[in-house]
Amino acid sequence: MHMKTATLCASFLLLAGSAYAQTMEEAWRQAAALEKSIALPTFKAQQYPITDFGAVANDPARLNHEAINAAITACSAAGGGTVTVPAGVFYTAPITLKSNVNLRVEENAVLKFTTEAKYYFPAVLTRWEGIDCYNAHPLIYAREAENIAITGRGTIDGSASSSDWWAKCGAARYGYREGQISQRTGRPKLLVFEQNQTPVEERIMTEEDGLRPQLINLYACTRVLIEDVTLISSPFWVIHPLLCDQLTVRNVSVSSHGPNSDGCDPESCSNVLIEGCTFDTGDDCIAIKSGRNNDGRRWSKPSENIIVRRCQMKDGHGGVVIGSEISGGYRNLYVEDCEMDSPELDRVIRIKTSTCRGGVVENVFVRNVKVGQCREAVLKINLLYEPRELCRRDFPPVVHNVHLENVTSGKSRYGVLITGLENMENVYDVTVSNSTFNGVEKGNSISGARNVKYNNLRINGEAVEK
């Protein structure tokens, strides 16, 4: 698509989107209906302790993945139930979850994963930074499973550190040393696969490509629950639901400060509830995605209908984020009753995209959010993300119908920071209402946007009108 054609398409979307813009009142009615429609998995009463299948606790020399996977297979084959991980530290290699299985990590139990890369191959079908490929087996993986859960008050430990997984990002500050295996090899290769649209079955990454696995990756699964567990030290993204429907993430604690340690990244997912969770991360706390560039457009599968509520965000590049791999688009986000506070939290609500990505992001509703402090902005919309990426740049994105209400913040560099495209107002219909931002260094900064409105917004004690 040429830029002129893309611009005409974008202009049509601007007009079409305006006609269907939701009001706040309508939006929260829809959110209430959405919550009721998200089905939880249910399981038979039978339990399958992993120790019955040969798992042994507290022995670092013993990896228990064969016993755990045997328990999961037996449970699923019998029609389902709960595979239990009892108290103790169980060292393991990757695990594959199957339909009708609840993997319950009991209180005082730890699943501790090996960092030896050889155990994570052969590769499995996934996406890596929004690009379809076969890559290292995620620590916990499921593909096309139904009615599954990961629950319990125990801990799932990815064991990542700067002496192993994190160094593979290729950055010296995370332990990389010249000559090590790292994504400096695999990532450029994968980006070329995407731009050339190499068939996915030929995009097979190896251990030498250095692309780190996700802690939890659920591919094309339905009726999913992740509840109560503590997730720490992930090699890469922590929770990565991909092409999933009917997903609940509840009362989960995420702590991982490595590179790309996003907390929860629903990608091309529908009907999602994330509630009561705590995120303390080295990247975005929650980042909603829908595929990168040509791959996202080829699938044309937006993420949609996601509720985030009663969550706590500490460190992270953003609290609730859309993008940057958002080429399939996004619609209908509802964020409420969250608390965010850290000098290492960069933004509160963030939308990041570019002319590589394209797509439409619409209907973002945020209310009742308390922010102690963040580093850069309470609301940031950036259509110029990653300007050095090598890609076709004739896909202008559109962001519209973004509304914040009753948001308070104690410290930030900006209140609202919008960086749009030159000569195109592809960000529009943005409102901030009944909100107070204090300790703001530089006020608001808006470019490439139209119809940005402030209704009873006070910055540093003074009313802001527009």
N, C-alpha and C positions, 0 to 999 in steps of 0.2 A: 504494500500500500504506500503510495507517495504521500508526502506531507500535505499537499493540497487536498487530496481525497480524505486523509485522516482528519484534517481540520474541518471539512464539511460534515464528516460523520460526528465529530465531537460537537459541532454546533447543533446538529440535530438532537444529540443526546442532551445538550444543555436545555433545549426547549422542551423535550419530552420529559426530562426529569423534573422541571419546574411544575409541570401539571400534576405530578403525583407526589409532591413533597408532603411528608407527614407533619402533623402538628405534634407537640410534646404530649398532649393529652391522648391523642390517638396512638402514639407510639407506645406509651406505657400500658395502654389497654392491650395492645398486640403482644407486648412482652409477657403480660400475665397469662394470656392465652397460649403463648409459645411454651412457657414453663410447664403448663399442664399437659402439653402434647409430647414432652420428652419422656420416653419410656425408659424405665430402669430394668436391668436384667434380673432374672429370677433363677434360682438354682435348686436342684434336688438336695435333700438333707445329707446325703452320703458324703463322708470325708475321707480324704486320701492323704495321710501324713507322709511326707517325703521320706521319713526315716523307715517306713515300711517298704520302701523301694531301694534301700541301701544307702541313703544319704547319711553322712556322719558330720557332726558339728565340731567346730573349733580345731580343725586340722588343716593348716595352711598348705600342706603338701597334697591334699586331696581335693579335687574338683568334683562337684556334685551334680553337674549339669545332666549327666546321663540318667541319674536317679530322678531328678526333678522332671525332666522331660518324659520319662517313663510314667511317672505319676500323672502328669497332665494327659498323656495319651490314653492311659487306662481310664481316667475319669471321663474324658470326652467320649470314648468308645462305649462306656456304660450309660450314656445319656446325660452325664454332667454331675456336678457337685462341687465340692471345695477341696482344693489341694492345699494343705496346710504346711507352713514352714514354722516349726516350733522354736522356742527360745534357744539361742546359741548363734554362733557365727558360722554360716554355711558358705564356703568358698565355691565359686562356680564359674563356668564359662556360659555362653549365651543360652537363653531359654526361649522356646517357642510356645506361645499360648494358643489353645484351640477352643472351638465352640463349646459353649455351655460349661465353661470352667471358671471358677473364682479362685484365683491365686491369692491366698491370704497369708500375709507375713505377720505372724503373731507379735504381740508386745515382747520386747527384749530379744526379738529375732533379727538377724541381719543377713541379707543376701549380699555377699561381697564378691564382685566380679573381677576376674583376672584381667590384667593389662597386656597379656601376651597376645599380640595381634594375630598370630597364626590360628587361634581358636575361632576367629570371627570370619573365616572364609571356609568354603566357597561363598561368594557374594549372593545377596538376595535382592529382590525387586523392591525399590524404595524411591524416594526423591532425596537429593542432597542439594541444599540451598535452592529448592524449587525446580531442580532439573531431574527428569526421569533417568534412572540408571539402575544397574546392579552394583551394590556396594556392600561394605562390611556388614555382617549380620548385627543388627541392633542388640543391645544387651537383653532386652525383652522385646519380642517381635510377635506379631500375629498378622496373618494375611487372609482376608475374606472370611473372617470368623464372625459368628453371631453370638450374642448373649454371653459376654465375657466381663471379667472384673479383675482388678488388682486392688486388694483391700488389706486392712489390718493396721495395727499401730506399731509395726516394726519399721525397719530401715532397709532401703535398697541403695547400696553403695556402689557407685561406678568406679571407685578407686582411682579416678583420674588425678594427675598432678603434673607439675612441670618436669618431672623426670620421665614421663611416659606419654600419655595421650595428648596432653595440652601442648607439649613441644611440637607435635605434628602440625600445629597451625602455621608454623614457619616463622614465628615472631620470637626474637631473642628474649623479650621480657617474660615469655612463657616457657623458657628453657630450651628453645631451638638452638642447635649448633650446626654450623655449615657442614654439609655432607650427610646429615641425618635424613631418613625418610620423612617426608612431610607433604602437605597438600600443595606445596610449591610445584610439585610434579602433577598431581591429579587434578587440581582445580582448573588450571588453564586447559587441560585436555577436555575436561567435562564441559567447560564453557564453549569450546569449539564444537563439540558434539551437538550442543543445543543450537548454536547459530547455524550449523550445517544441516541440522535435523537428521543426523545419523540415526538409523533405526535403533530403538531402545534395546533390542536384544543384542546389539553390538556394543553397547555402552557398558562393558564389564570392567569394573575397577578391581584392582588387585591390592595386595598388601603394600606393594612398592609405591602405589599412588598416594598413600598417606591420608585418605579421606576418613575422618573419624566417624564412628557410629553414634547413633542416638541412644540415650538410656532406654527410652520406651518408644517404639514406633509401631503403630497399629495401622495397617494398610487395608483400606476398603472393608472396615468392620462396622457392624450394626449393633446397637444396644450395648453400650460400653459404660462401665463405672470404674473410676479410679478414686479411692476414698481412704482417708485417714493416714496413708503411708507417708514416711519421710524419705525424700529423694535427695541424695547428696553426691557431689563430685562426679558429675557427668562428663564423658569425653567430649560431647557436642551438645546439641539440643536435648533438653531433659525429657519433656513429654511432646511427642510429635504424632498426633492423630492425622492421618492422611486419607482423604476420600471417605471419611467416616460419617455416619448418620446416627443420631440419638446418643449423644455423648454427655456424661456427667463427670466432672472433676470436682470433688468435694472434700474440704478439710484436709487438703494435702499441703505438706510443708516442703518447699524446694529451697535448697541451699547449694549453690554451685557457682564458683567465681572464676571459672576458666574461660578461655576464648569461645565465643559463640554459645555460652551457657544460657540460652533462652529458656525460660521456665516452662511455658506451655505454648505450643505453636500449632493450633488447628489449621490445617491446610486443605482447601477445597472440601471443607466439612460443613454439614448442615445440622441445625437444631442441637445446640451445645449450651450447657449450663456449667459455668465455672464459679463456685461459691465457697466462701469460708477458707480460702487458701492463703498461704503466706509465701511470698517470693523474695528471695535475696540472691541476686544473680549477677553474673559477669556480663550479661547482655540484656535484651529486652525481657521484662517479666512475663508478659503475654504478648505474642506477636502473631497476628492473624494473616494467613497467606493463601495464595491460590495459584502457584506456579510461576515460573520465571520465563519471561519473554515468549519465544515461539512455543515452548512447551505449555505454558499457561494458556496461550491463545488456542493451541491445538485441542486441548481438553475443553476449554471454555466452561470450566466448572468453578463457579464462584464459591467462596465461603459465604454463608448466610445464616441469619437467625442465631445469634450468639448473645447470651446473657452473662455478664460478669458482675458479681455483687458480693458485698461483705468480704472483700479480699484486702490483704495488707501487702503493700509493696515497699521494700526497703531499697537496697542497691539495685541498679539496673540502668540500661540506656533509655528505657521508656517504661512507664507503668502499664498502660494498655495501648498497643501499637497495631496499626494496620500496615503491612508491607514488610520489606520492600518487594518481595516476590509475590506480586498481587495482580499478575497479568490476566487472570481469569475473572477479576473483579471481586467486589465485596458489597453486601447489602445487609442492613438491619443489625446494628450493634446496640446493645443496651447495657450501660455501665452505671451502677448505683451503689451507694453506701460503702464506698471503699475508703481506706486510709493509706496515704503515701507520704513517706518522710525519710529522707536521707540526703546528706550532702553529696552522695555518690549516685543519686537518682537524677538522671539528666532531664527527662520530660515526664509529664503526667499523661496526657493524651497525645499520641503522635501518629501522623499518617505520612508515610514516606514512599515515594514512587518516582518514576522518571519517564522520559520518552522512549526508553528501551521497553518499558513494561506495558504502557497503555492501560486500558481497562477503565472501569467506572467504579468508584467508591462512593456509596451513598447511604444515607439514613443512619447517622451516628448520633446516639442520644446518651447524654451523660448527666447525672444529677446526684446531689448529696455526696460530694467527694471532699474529704478534708486532707489538705496537704500541709505538712509542717514546712518542708522546704524541698526544692528541686534546683538543679544547677542552671538549666537553660530556660525552659518555657513551660507554662501550664498547658497550653495548646500549641502544638507545632504541626504545620502542614507544609511538606516540602516536596515539590515536584521536580527538583533538580538533584535527587539523591544519586550518589556514586557517579559523578560526571566523567570519570576516567574509564568507566566500563566500556569494553570493546563490543559494540552491538549496533544493530540498525536503530536509528533514532527518529523514526517517523511514525511513532505511535503516541500521540499526546494523551496523557491520562486526564480524567475528569474526577473531581472531588466535589460533592455538593450535599446539602442538607445535613449539616453538622451543628449540633446544638448542645450547649453546656448550660446547666442551671444549678444554682446553689453550690458552687464550687468555691472553697476558701483556700487561700495559700498564704504562707507566712514569709516566703523568701524565694525569689527567682530572678534571673537576668531579664526575662521578658514575661509579659502576661500572655499575649497572643502573638505568635510569630508565624507568618504565612509567606512562603517563598514560592510563587507560581512561575509560569512560563512567560518568556518575553512575548509581548504583542498578543497574548491570548489570556483571557480571564477564565481559565478552566477550573478555578476554585470559586464557588459561589454559594449563596444561601447559608451563611455561617452566623450563628447567634450565640452570644454569651449573656445570660440573664441572671439577675439577682445573685451576683457573685462579688467576692471581695478578694483582691490580690494585694497583699502588703509586701514590703521589702523588695519591690520591683526596681531594678537598676535602670532599665531602658524603656519602660512602657511597652507599647505594642508596636509591631513592625509588620506592615502589610504590603505585598506586591503581587501583581498578577492575579488579583481576586476582585470580585464585585459582590455587592449586597452582603457585606460584613456588618452586622449590627450588634450594638451593645445596649441592653435594656437593664438599667439599674446595676451597672458594673462600676465598682469603685476600685481604683488603683492608688495605693499609698494614701488612702483617705479622701481622694478627690473623685468626683463623678466623671465618668468617661462617656462622651456622647458621640454617636455616629449613626 
